[in-house]
Amino acid sequence: MKVILQKEAFDPGQIINEFQCQLNNVGAVVNFTGIVRNNKESNLKKLHIEHYPEMTRHSLEEVQLSSKKRWDLQDSLIIHRYGDLEINEPIMMVMTAAKHRHEAFNAAEFLMDYLKSRAPFWKKEITNDGSEWVLSTEDDENSLNRW
């Protein structure tokens, strides 16, 4: 299990290959990559993400451990970027590995829902007209609450 917080862009394909090469006795690997989306209504120029490194790492390691216990994961990886991100750049990546696909899928969804609504990151959309902090939506909260 590993949490990576970084400013630099990453190559999802390379990460997938590296993750899978070190696995044994696994029947399923699930991966998800979140990408900076251009919200047409706001004319997004870039996304700015802030965090407190120790608090964020601790929070993500705790939820990762919880997912391992709940779904019997062999391994998992969370990568999340911070700083200024351009449109179409990867923001984050979640990977889970388990003996069975249901465990891998459920754990990945749980981790993604946590990252979207509760992880201690603060996101600001920078547009041509200014900037605005991004808040968690009711749908995001409902997705997390189902777990």
ZAGU-121843 format. One record per residue: x, y, z of N, C-alpha, C in turn. Coordinates in steps of 0.05 Angstrom, whole numbers. Layout:
mivo n.c1: X; n.c2: Y; n.c3: Z; ca.c1: X; ca.c2: Y; ca.c3: Z; c.c1: X; c.c2: Y; c.c3: Z
...
//
This chain:
mivo n.c1: 17; n.c2: -23; n.c3: 0; ca.c1: 0; ca.c2: 0; ca.c3: 0; c.c1: 18; c.c2: 25; c.c3: 0
mivo n.c1: 10; n.c2: 44; n.c3: -16; ca.c1: 27; ca.c2: 67; ca.c3: -19; c.c1: 10; c.c2: 92; c.c3: -26
mivo n.c1: 17; n.c2: 114; n.c3: -14; ca.c1: 5; ca.c2: 140; ca.c3: -20; c.c1: 27; c.c2: 158; c.c3: -31
mivo n.c1: 22; n.c2: 170; n.c3: -54; ca.c1: 42; ca.c2: 189; ca.c3: -66; c.c1: 28; c.c2: 216; c.c3: -70
mivo n.c1: 39; n.c2: 237; n.c3: -58; ca.c1: 29; ca.c2: 264; ca.c3: -62; c.c1: 52; c.c2: 279; c.c3: -77
mivo n.c1: 45; n.c2: 289; n.c3: -100; ca.c1: 66; ca.c2: 302; ca.c3: -116; c.c1: 55; c.c2: 325; c.c3: -133
mivo n.c1: 74; n.c2: 343; n.c3: -139; ca.c1: 67; ca.c2: 366; ca.c3: -156; c.c1: 69; c.c2: 359; c.c3: -185
mivo n.c1: 88; n.c2: 341; n.c3: -192; ca.c1: 94; ca.c2: 334; ca.c3: -220; c.c1: 72; c.c2: 317; c.c3: -232
mivo n.c1: 69; n.c2: 320; n.c3: -259; ca.c1: 51; ca.c2: 302; ca.c3: -274; c.c1: 62; c.c2: 274; c.c3: -273
mivo n.c1: 44; n.c2: 254; n.c3: -278; ca.c1: 53; ca.c2: 227; ca.c3: -279; c.c1: 41; c.c2: 213; c.c3: -304
mivo n.c1: 53; n.c2: 191; n.c3: -311; ca.c1: 44; ca.c2: 175; ca.c3: -334; c.c1: 28; c.c2: 152; c.c3: -324
mivo n.c1: 1; n.c2: 152; n.c3: -327; ca.c1: -16; ca.c2: 130; ca.c3: -317; c.c1: -8; c.c2: 103; c.c3: -328
mivo n.c1: -1; n.c2: 101; n.c3: -353; ca.c1: 7; ca.c2: 75; ca.c3: -365; c.c1: 32; c.c2: 64; c.c3: -351
mivo n.c1: 51; n.c2: 80; n.c3: -346; ca.c1: 76; ca.c2: 71; ca.c3: -332; c.c1: 69; c.c2: 62; c.c3: -304
mivo n.c1: 52; n.c2: 77; n.c3: -290; ca.c1: 44; ca.c2: 70; ca.c3: -263; c.c1: 30; c.c2: 43; c.c3: -262
mivo n.c1: 12; n.c2: 39; n.c3: -281; ca.c1: -2; ca.c2: 13; ca.c3: -282; c.c1: 17; c.c2: -10; c.c3: -286
mivo n.c1: 36; n.c2: -7; n.c3: -305; ca.c1: 56; ca.c2: -28; ca.c3: -310; c.c1: 73; c.c2: -34; c.c3: -285
mivo n.c1: 82; n.c2: -13; n.c3: -272; ca.c1: 99; ca.c2: -16; ca.c3: -248; c.c1: 83; c.c2: -30; c.c3: -225
mivo n.c1: 58; n.c2: -22; n.c3: -222; ca.c1: 41; ca.c2: -33; ca.c3: -201; c.c1: 37; c.c2: -63; c.c3: -206
mivo n.c1: 29; n.c2: -70; n.c3: -230; ca.c1: 22; ca.c2: -98; ca.c3: -237; c.c1: 47; c.c2: -116; c.c3: -236
mivo n.c1: 70; n.c2: -106; n.c3: -242; ca.c1: 94; ca.c2: -123; ca.c3: -243; c.c1: 102; c.c2: -134; c.c3: -215
mivo n.c1: 94; n.c2: -121; n.c3: -194; ca.c1: 102; ca.c2: -130; ca.c3: -167; c.c1: 81; c.c2: -147; c.c3: -153
mivo n.c1: 59; n.c2: -154; n.c3: -167; ca.c1: 37; ca.c2: -169; ca.c3: -155; c.c1: 40; c.c2: -199; c.c3: -159
mivo n.c1: 30; n.c2: -214; n.c3: -140; ca.c1: 29; ca.c2: -243; ca.c3: -142; c.c1: 1; c.c2: -253; c.c3: -132
mivo n.c1: -9; n.c2: -274; n.c3: -145; ca.c1: -34; ca.c2: -287; ca.c3: -137; c.c1: -57; c.c2: -267; c.c3: -136
mivo n.c1: -59; n.c2: -251; n.c3: -156; ca.c1: -81; ca.c2: -231; ca.c3: -158; c.c1: -98; c.c2: -238; c.c3: -182
mivo n.c1: -125; n.c2: -236; n.c3: -178; ca.c1: -143; ca.c2: -241; ca.c3: -200; c.c1: -154; c.c2: -216; c.c3: -213
mivo n.c1: -150; n.c2: -193; n.c3: -200; ca.c1: -162; ca.c2: -168; ca.c3: -210; c.c1: -145; c.c2: -144; c.c3: -202
mivo n.c1: -142; n.c2: -126; n.c3: -221; ca.c1: -130; ca.c2: -100; ca.c3: -215; c.c1: -149; c.c2: -79; c.c3: -227
mivo n.c1: -157; n.c2: -60; n.c3: -211; ca.c1: -174; ca.c2: -38; ca.c3: -220; c.c1: -159; c.c2: -12; c.c3: -218
mivo n.c1: -161; n.c2: 4; n.c3: -239; ca.c1: -148; ca.c2: 30; ca.c3: -237; c.c1: -167; c.c2: 52; c.c3: -247
mivo n.c1: -164; n.c2: 75; n.c3: -236; ca.c1: -179; ca.c2: 99; ca.c3: -243; c.c1: -161; c.c2: 123; c.c3: -243
mivo n.c1: -163; n.c2: 139; n.c3: -264; ca.c1: -147; ca.c2: 163; ca.c3: -266; c.c1: -167; c.c2: 187; c.c3: -269
mivo n.c1: -165; n.c2: 206; n.c3: -250; ca.c1: -181; ca.c2: 230; ca.c3: -252; c.c1: -165; c.c2: 251; c.c3: -268
mivo n.c1: -179; n.c2: 265; n.c3: -286; ca.c1: -166; ca.c2: 284; ca.c3: -304; c.c1: -179; c.c2: 312; c.c3: -301
mivo n.c1: -164; n.c2: 333; n.c3: -304; ca.c1: -175; ca.c2: 360; ca.c3: -303; c.c1: -193; c.c2: 364; c.c3: -327
mivo n.c1: -218; n.c2: 369; n.c3: -321; ca.c1: -239; ca.c2: 372; ca.c3: -341; c.c1: -244; c.c2: 402; c.c3: -346
mivo n.c1: -247; n.c2: 409; n.c3: -372; ca.c1: -254; ca.c2: 436; ca.c3: -378; c.c1: -284; c.c2: 440; c.c3: -375
mivo n.c1: -292; n.c2: 454; n.c3: -355; ca.c1: -320; ca.c2: 460; ca.c3: -350; c.c1: -328; c.c2: 483; c.c3: -368
mivo n.c1: -343; n.c2: 477; n.c3: -389; ca.c1: -349; ca.c2: 497; ca.c3: -410; c.c1: -362; c.c2: 522; c.c3: -398
mivo n.c1: -378; n.c2: 519; n.c3: -377; ca.c1: -392; ca.c2: 543; ca.c3: -366; c.c1: -372; c.c2: 562; c.c3: -353
mivo n.c1: -350; n.c2: 552; n.c3: -342; ca.c1: -332; ca.c2: 570; ca.c3: -327; c.c1: -307; c.c2: 578; c.c3: -343
mivo n.c1: -303; n.c2: 567; n.c3: -367; ca.c1: -278; ca.c2: 572; ca.c3: -382; c.c1: -253; c.c2: 568; c.c3: -365
mivo n.c1: -251; n.c2: 544; n.c3: -354; ca.c1: -228; ca.c2: 537; ca.c3: -337; c.c1: -202; c.c2: 541; c.c3: -351
mivo n.c1: -183; n.c2: 554; n.c3: -338; ca.c1: -156; ca.c2: 557; ca.c3: -348; c.c1: -138; c.c2: 536; c.c3: -335
mivo n.c1: -141; n.c2: 533; n.c3: -308; ca.c1: -125; ca.c2: 513; ca.c3: -294; c.c1: -139; c.c2: 508; c.c3: -267
mivo n.c1: -130; n.c2: 486; n.c3: -254; ca.c1: -140; ca.c2: 479; ca.c3: -228; c.c1: -117; c.c2: 481; c.c3: -208
mivo n.c1: -122; n.c2: 494; n.c3: -186; ca.c1: -102; ca.c2: 497; ca.c3: -166; c.c1: -110; c.c2: 480; c.c3: -142
mivo n.c1: -92; n.c2: 463; n.c3: -132; ca.c1: -98; ca.c2: 445; ca.c3: -110; c.c1: -78; c.c2: 450; c.c3: -88
mivo n.c1: -89; n.c2: 454; n.c3: -63; ca.c1: -72; ca.c2: 458; ca.c3: -39; c.c1: -77; c.c2: 435; c.c3: -20
mivo n.c1: -58; n.c2: 430; n.c3: -2; ca.c1: -61; ca.c2: 410; ca.c3: 19; c.c1: -40; c.c2: 415; c.c3: 41
mivo n.c1: -45; n.c2: 403; n.c3: 64; ca.c1: -25; ca.c2: 402; ca.c3: 86; c.c1: -13; c.c2: 374; c.c3: 84
mivo n.c1: 12; n.c2: 372; n.c3: 77; ca.c1: 24; ca.c2: 346; ca.c3: 70; c.c1: 20; c.c2: 324; c.c3: 92
mivo n.c1: 27; n.c2: 330; n.c3: 117; ca.c1: 25; ca.c2: 309; ca.c3: 138; c.c1: -4; c.c2: 301; c.c3: 143
mivo n.c1: -22; n.c2: 321; n.c3: 144; ca.c1: -50; ca.c2: 315; ca.c3: 149; c.c1: -62; c.c2: 299; c.c3: 126
mivo n.c1: -56; n.c2: 307; n.c3: 101; ca.c1: -66; ca.c2: 293; ca.c3: 78; c.c1: -56; c.c2: 264; c.c3: 76
mivo n.c1: -30; n.c2: 261; n.c3: 80; ca.c1: -18; ca.c2: 234; ca.c3: 79; c.c1: -31; c.c2: 216; c.c3: 100
mivo n.c1: -33; n.c2: 226; n.c3: 124; ca.c1: -45; ca.c2: 210; ca.c3: 146; c.c1: -74; c.c2: 202; c.c3: 139
mivo n.c1: -89; n.c2: 221; n.c3: 129; ca.c1: -117; ca.c2: 215; ca.c3: 122; c.c1: -119; c.c2: 194; c.c3: 100
mivo n.c1: -103; n.c2: 196; n.c3: 80; ca.c1: -104; ca.c2: 177; ca.c3: 58; c.c1: -94; c.c2: 150; c.c3: 66
mivo n.c1: -73; n.c2: 149; n.c3: 83; ca.c1: -63; ca.c2: 123; ca.c3: 93; c.c1: -84; c.c2: 109; c.c3: 110
mivo n.c1: -99; n.c2: 125; n.c3: 126; ca.c1: -120; ca.c2: 113; ca.c3: 143; c.c1: -143; c.c2: 101; c.c3: 126
mivo n.c1: -152; n.c2: 116; n.c3: 106; ca.c1: -174; ca.c2: 106; ca.c3: 89; c.c1: -164; c.c2: 82; c.c3: 72
mivo n.c1: -139; n.c2: 83; n.c3: 65; ca.c1: -128; ca.c2: 60; ca.c3: 49; c.c1: -127; c.c2: 35; c.c3: 67
mivo n.c1: -119; n.c2: 38; n.c3: 92; ca.c1: -118; ca.c2: 15; ca.c3: 110; c.c1: -146; c.c2: 4; c.c3: 115
mivo n.c1: -165; n.c2: 22; n.c3: 118; ca.c1: -193; ca.c2: 14; ca.c3: 122; c.c1: -203; c.c2: -2; c.c3: 98
mivo n.c1: -196; n.c2: 7; n.c3: 74; ca.c1: -205; ca.c2: -8; ca.c3: 50; c.c1: -192; c.c2: -35; c.c3: 48
mivo n.c1: -167; n.c2: -37; n.c3: 56; ca.c1: -153; ca.c2: -63; ca.c3: 56; c.c1: -166; c.c2: -83; c.c3: 74
mivo n.c1: -174; n.c2: -74; n.c3: 98; ca.c1: -187; ca.c2: -92; ca.c3: 117; c.c1: -215; c.c2: -100; c.c3: 107
mivo n.c1: -229; n.c2: -81; n.c3: 96; ca.c1: -257; ca.c2: -86; ca.c3: 88; c.c1: -259; c.c2: -104; c.c3: 63
mivo n.c1: -241; n.c2: -101; n.c3: 44; ca.c1: -243; ca.c2: -116; ca.c3: 19; c.c1: -220; c.c2: -136; c.c3: 14
mivo n.c1: -204; n.c2: -141; n.c3: 34; ca.c1: -183; ca.c2: -161; ca.c3: 31; c.c1: -165; c.c2: -156; c.c3: 7
mivo n.c1: -156; n.c2: -131; n.c3: 5; ca.c1: -138; ca.c2: -124; ca.c3: -18; c.c1: -110; c.c2: -135; c.c3: -14
mivo n.c1: -98; n.c2: -142; n.c3: -36; ca.c1: -69; ca.c2: -149; ca.c3: -34; c.c1: -52; c.c2: -124; c.c3: -34
mivo n.c1: -61; n.c2: -104; n.c3: -50; ca.c1: -46; ca.c2: -79; ca.c3: -52; c.c1: -64; c.c2: -57; c.c3: -62
mivo n.c1: -55; n.c2: -32; n.c3: -57; ca.c1: -69; ca.c2: -9; ca.c3: -68; c.c1: -49; c.c2: 14; c.c3: -70
mivo n.c1: -56; n.c2: 33; n.c3: -87; ca.c1: -39; ca.c2: 56; ca.c3: -92; c.c1: -57; c.c2: 80; c.c3: -96
mivo n.c1: -50; n.c2: 102; n.c3: -83; ca.c1: -64; ca.c2: 128; ca.c3: -87; c.c1: -43; c.c2: 148; c.c3: -94
mivo n.c1: -47; n.c2: 161; n.c3: -117; ca.c1: -30; ca.c2: 183; ca.c3: -125; c.c1: -48; c.c2: 208; c.c3: -128
mivo n.c1: -40; n.c2: 230; n.c3: -116; ca.c1: -55; ca.c2: 255; ca.c3: -118; c.c1: -36; c.c2: 278; c.c3: -122
mivo n.c1: -42; n.c2: 295; n.c3: -141; ca.c1: -25; ca.c2: 318; ca.c3: -146; c.c1: -35; c.c2: 342; c.c3: -131
mivo n.c1: -17; n.c2: 362; n.c3: -129; ca.c1: -24; ca.c2: 388; ca.c3: -118; c.c1: -9; c.c2: 409; c.c3: -135
mivo n.c1: -16; n.c2: 434; n.c3: -130; ca.c1: -4; ca.c2: 456; ca.c3: -146; c.c1: -23; c.c2: 463; c.c3: -169
mivo n.c1: -11; n.c2: 475; n.c3: -190; ca.c1: -27; ca.c2: 483; ca.c3: -213; c.c1: -28; c.c2: 461; c.c3: -234
mivo n.c1: -52; n.c2: 453; n.c3: -242; ca.c1: -56; ca.c2: 432; ca.c3: -262; c.c1: -70; c.c2: 443; c.c3: -286
mivo n.c1: -61; n.c2: 435; n.c3: -309; ca.c1: -73; ca.c2: 444; ca.c3: -334; c.c1: -96; c.c2: 426; c.c3: -342
mivo n.c1: -113; n.c2: 435; n.c3: -360; ca.c1: -135; ca.c2: 419; ca.c3: -371; c.c1: -123; c.c2: 394; c.c3: -384
mivo n.c1: -136; n.c2: 371; n.c3: -380; ca.c1: -129; ca.c2: 345; ca.c3: -390; c.c1: -105; c.c2: 332; c.c3: -376
mivo n.c1: -94; n.c2: 344; n.c3: -356; ca.c1: -73; ca.c2: 331; ca.c3: -340; c.c1: -86; c.c2: 313; c.c3: -319
mivo n.c1: -72; n.c2: 291; n.c3: -312; ca.c1: -82; ca.c2: 274; ca.c3: -291; c.c1: -80; c.c2: 288; c.c3: -264
mivo n.c1: -102; n.c2: 286; n.c3: -248; ca.c1: -103; ca.c2: 297; ca.c3: -221; c.c1: -95; c.c2: 276; c.c3: -201
mivo n.c1: -107; n.c2: 252; n.c3: -204; ca.c1: -103; ca.c2: 231; ca.c3: -185; c.c1: -106; c.c2: 204; c.c3: -198
mivo n.c1: -97; n.c2: 184; n.c3: -183; ca.c1: -100; ca.c2: 156; ca.c3: -193; c.c1: -104; c.c2: 138; c.c3: -169
mivo n.c1: -122; n.c2: 119; n.c3: -172; ca.c1: -127; ca.c2: 99; ca.c3: -151; c.c1: -123; c.c2: 72; c.c3: -165
mivo n.c1: -108; n.c2: 54; n.c3: -152; ca.c1: -106; ca.c2: 27; ca.c3: -162; c.c1: -110; c.c2: 8; c.c3: -139
mivo n.c1: -125; n.c2: -14; n.c3: -144; ca.c1: -129; ca.c2: -34; ca.c3: -124; c.c1: -124; c.c2: -62; c.c3: -136
mivo n.c1: -114; n.c2: -80; n.c3: -120; ca.c1: -109; ca.c2: -107; ca.c3: -129; c.c1: -120; c.c2: -127; c.c3: -109
mivo n.c1: -135; n.c2: -147; n.c3: -118; ca.c1: -147; ca.c2: -167; ca.c3: -101; c.c1: -149; c.c2: -193; c.c3: -115
mivo n.c1: -155; n.c2: -214; n.c3: -100; ca.c1: -159; ca.c2: -240; ca.c3: -113; c.c1: -184; c.c2: -241; c.c3: -131
mivo n.c1: -204; n.c2: -225; n.c3: -124; ca.c1: -229; ca.c2: -225; ca.c3: -138; c.c1: -237; c.c2: -196; c.c3: -147
mivo n.c1: -250; n.c2: -194; n.c3: -170; ca.c1: -257; ca.c2: -168; ca.c3: -181; c.c1: -275; c.c2: -151; c.c3: -164
mivo n.c1: -294; n.c2: -164; n.c3: -150; ca.c1: -313; ca.c2: -149; ca.c3: -134; c.c1: -299; c.c2: -133; c.c3: -112
mivo n.c1: -279; n.c2: -146; n.c3: -99; ca.c1: -264; ca.c2: -132; ca.c3: -78; c.c1: -248; c.c2: -109; c.c3: -90
mivo n.c1: -235; n.c2: -114; n.c3: -113; ca.c1: -219; ca.c2: -93; ca.c3: -125; c.c1: -236; c.c2: -69; c.c3: -134
mivo n.c1: -259; n.c2: -75; n.c3: -147; ca.c1: -277; ca.c2: -53; ca.c3: -156; c.c1: -288; c.c2: -38; c.c3: -133
mivo n.c1: -299; n.c2: -52; n.c3: -113; ca.c1: -311; ca.c2: -38; ca.c3: -90; c.c1: -291; c.c2: -20; c.c3: -75
mivo n.c1: -268; n.c2: -31; n.c3: -70; ca.c1: -247; ca.c2: -16; ca.c3: -56; c.c1: -239; c.c2: 9; c.c3: -72
mivo n.c1: -236; n.c2: 6; n.c3: -99; ca.c1: -228; ca.c2: 29; ca.c3: -115; c.c1: -250; c.c2: 50; c.c3: -115
mivo n.c1: -275; n.c2: 42; n.c3: -117; ca.c1: -297; ca.c2: 62; ca.c3: -115; c.c1: -298; c.c2: 76; c.c3: -88
mivo n.c1: -294; n.c2: 61; n.c3: -67; ca.c1: -294; ca.c2: 72; ca.c3: -40; c.c1: -272; c.c2: 93; c.c3: -38
mivo n.c1: -248; n.c2: 86; n.c3: -47; ca.c1: -225; ca.c2: 105; ca.c3: -46; c.c1: -230; c.c2: 130; c.c3: -63
mivo n.c1: -242; n.c2: 126; n.c3: -86; ca.c1: -248; ca.c2: 149; ca.c3: -104; c.c1: -269; c.c2: 167; c.c3: -91
mivo n.c1: -290; n.c2: 155; n.c3: -79; ca.c1: -310; ca.c2: 171; ca.c3: -66; c.c1: -299; c.c2: 187; c.c3: -42
mivo n.c1: -280; n.c2: 175; n.c3: -27; ca.c1: -267; ca.c2: 189; ca.c3: -5; c.c1: -251; c.c2: 212; c.c3: -16
mivo n.c1: -235; n.c2: 207; n.c3: -37; ca.c1: -218; ca.c2: 228; ca.c3: -48; c.c1: -235; c.c2: 251; c.c3: -58
mivo n.c1: -258; n.c2: 246; n.c3: -69; ca.c1: -275; ca.c2: 266; ca.c3: -81; c.c1: -288; c.c2: 284; c.c3: -59
mivo n.c1: -296; n.c2: 271; n.c3: -37; ca.c1: -312; ca.c2: 287; ca.c3: -18; c.c1: -298; c.c2: 293; c.c3: 9
mivo n.c1: -280; n.c2: 277; n.c3: 18; ca.c1: -269; ca.c2: 281; ca.c3: 45; c.c1: -239; c.c2: 285; c.c3: 47
mivo n.c1: -225; n.c2: 277; n.c3: 27; ca.c1: -195; ca.c2: 280; ca.c3: 29; c.c1: -188; c.c2: 309; c.c3: 33
mivo n.c1: -169; n.c2: 315; n.c3: 50; ca.c1: -162; ca.c2: 343; ca.c3: 56; c.c1: -145; c.c2: 356; c.c3: 33
mivo n.c1: -159; n.c2: 361; n.c3: 11; ca.c1: -148; ca.c2: 377; ca.c3: -11; c.c1: -167; c.c2: 400; c.c3: -15
mivo n.c1: -156; n.c2: 424; n.c3: -22; ca.c1: -172; ca.c2: 447; ca.c3: -28; c.c1: -167; c.c2: 454; c.c3: -57
mivo n.c1: -189; n.c2: 455; n.c3: -73; ca.c1: -186; ca.c2: 459; ca.c3: -102; c.c1: -199; c.c2: 486; c.c3: -110
mivo n.c1: -184; n.c2: 501; n.c3: -126; ca.c1: -193; ca.c2: 526; ca.c3: -136; c.c1: -192; c.c2: 526; c.c3: -166
mivo n.c1: -215; n.c2: 533; n.c3: -179; ca.c1: -216; ca.c2: 535; ca.c3: -208; c.c1: -207; c.c2: 563; c.c3: -216
mivo n.c1: -187; n.c2: 565; n.c3: -233; ca.c1: -178; ca.c2: 590; ca.c3: -243; c.c1: -190; c.c2: 594; c.c3: -271
mivo n.c1: -205; n.c2: 615; n.c3: -275; ca.c1: -218; ca.c2: 620; ca.c3: -301; c.c1: -210; c.c2: 647; c.c3: -312
mivo n.c1: -220; n.c2: 653; n.c3: -336; ca.c1: -215; ca.c2: 679; ca.c3: -348; c.c1: -227; c.c2: 702; c.c3: -331
mivo n.c1: -248; n.c2: 695; n.c3: -316; ca.c1: -262; ca.c2: 716; ca.c3: -300; c.c1: -253; c.c2: 717; c.c3: -271
mivo n.c1: -234; n.c2: 701; n.c3: -263; ca.c1: -226; ca.c2: 701; ca.c3: -235; c.c1: -221; c.c2: 673; c.c3: -225
mivo n.c1: -228; n.c2: 668; n.c3: -199; ca.c1: -224; ca.c2: 642; ca.c3: -188; c.c1: -246; c.c2: 636; c.c3: -168
mivo n.c1: -251; n.c2: 610; n.c3: -163; ca.c1: -271; ca.c2: 602; ca.c3: -144; c.c1: -263; c.c2: 575; c.c3: -132
mivo n.c1: -266; n.c2: 573; n.c3: -105; ca.c1: -261; ca.c2: 547; ca.c3: -91; c.c1: -282; c.c2: 527; c.c3: -98
mivo n.c1: -274; n.c2: 502; n.c3: -102; ca.c1: -293; ca.c2: 481; ca.c3: -109; c.c1: -302; c.c2: 467; c.c3: -83
mivo n.c1: -329; n.c2: 464; n.c3: -81; ca.c1: -340; ca.c2: 451; ca.c3: -57; c.c1: -350; c.c2: 423; c.c3: -64
mivo n.c1: -351; n.c2: 406; n.c3: -44; ca.c1: -362; ca.c2: 380; ca.c3: -48; c.c1: -392; c.c2: 382; c.c3: -54
mivo n.c1: -402; n.c2: 366; n.c3: -72; ca.c1: -430; ca.c2: 367; ca.c3: -79; c.c1: -446; c.c2: 347; c.c3: -63
mivo n.c1: -472; n.c2: 350; n.c3: -63; ca.c1: -490; ca.c2: 331; ca.c3: -50; c.c1: -487; c.c2: 303; c.c3: -62
mivo n.c1: -484; n.c2: 301; n.c3: -88; ca.c1: -479; ca.c2: 276; ca.c3: -101; c.c1: -453; c.c2: 263; c.c3: -92
mivo n.c1: -432; n.c2: 279; n.c3: -88; ca.c1: -407; ca.c2: 268; ca.c3: -78; c.c1: -411; c.c2: 256; c.c3: -50
mivo n.c1: -425; n.c2: 271; n.c3: -33; ca.c1: -429; ca.c2: 262; ca.c3: -6; c.c1: -446; c.c2: 236; c.c3: -5
mivo n.c1: -467; n.c2: 236; n.c3: -22; ca.c1: -484; ca.c2: 212; ca.c3: -24; c.c1: -469; c.c2: 187; c.c3: -33
mivo n.c1: -450; n.c2: 191; n.c3: -52; ca.c1: -434; ca.c2: 169; ca.c3: -61; c.c1: -417; c.c2: 158; c.c3: -38
mivo n.c1: -405; n.c2: 175; n.c3: -22; ca.c1: -389; ca.c2: 166; ca.c3: 0; c.c1: -406; c.c2: 153; c.c3: 22
mivo n.c1: -430; n.c2: 164; n.c3: 27; ca.c1: -447; ca.c2: 154; ca.c3: 48; c.c1: -458; c.c2: 126; c.c3: 43
mivo n.c1: -458; n.c2: 117; n.c3: 19; ca.c1: -468; ca.c2: 90; ca.c3: 13; c.c1: -450; c.c2: 69; c.c3: 24
mivo n.c1: -425; n.c2: 76; n.c3: 31; ca.c1: -407; ca.c2: 56; ca.c3: 42; c.c1: -410; c.c2: 54; c.c3: 72
//
